[in-house]
Amino acid sequence: MYKIIIALFVPLLFFTGCTSKKQQEVSEELILEMRVNADEFMSGLRDILVGQIQKNGLVAAVSVCSDSAQILTNNFSVEKGIYIKRVSFNNRNPNNTPDVFETEGLNYFQQNLDKGNLNTVSEYFKVIEENDVKYLRYMKPILLQAPCLNCHGPEEQIIPEVLQLINNRYEDDKAVNYQIGDLRGAISIQKVF
């Protein structure tokens, strides 16, 4: 009898081990893919923004984050087969309000920033299953850099024409009074697997 139980139990251990390893490999591959997607997206947005500032000045660049970023986001999502967006507790665009998972991620990033443990390679992710569909939810922080102060810095330091344009576009703007190194928000990516 014991031989039968052992004969049945040993293969079960083997297959369970293989399944866990396979799931781990898939997760590592997906995480790497999301990491690359987040970096490519931010690089593309930064290139468009810097190009617009150099070509047409700061006032014209305001439309990059409000208009061009939304187009870039939609195109990038379709091209990569993912859902991607920027989120922040202090958003300009109400579409960038975080959901429950994103709120957890932003809180995680802020706690790590407060401890001095947050940088541009930090990330937050979780596998979520809804209605028999598995998603990898992935976030990467957006830390405020010097050029961002032009539109997100202390209000008294933002060029009046830029501030007026921002206030005209966003009546409930919460995305000002940041300092270099502050957590501006995060890139949030979702992918079915």
Summary of the structure (lengths in Angstrom):
residues: 193
radius of gyration: 21.4
end to end distance: 41.4
largest distance: 84.5
contacts: 548
relative contact order: 0.16
helix: 60%
strand: 17%
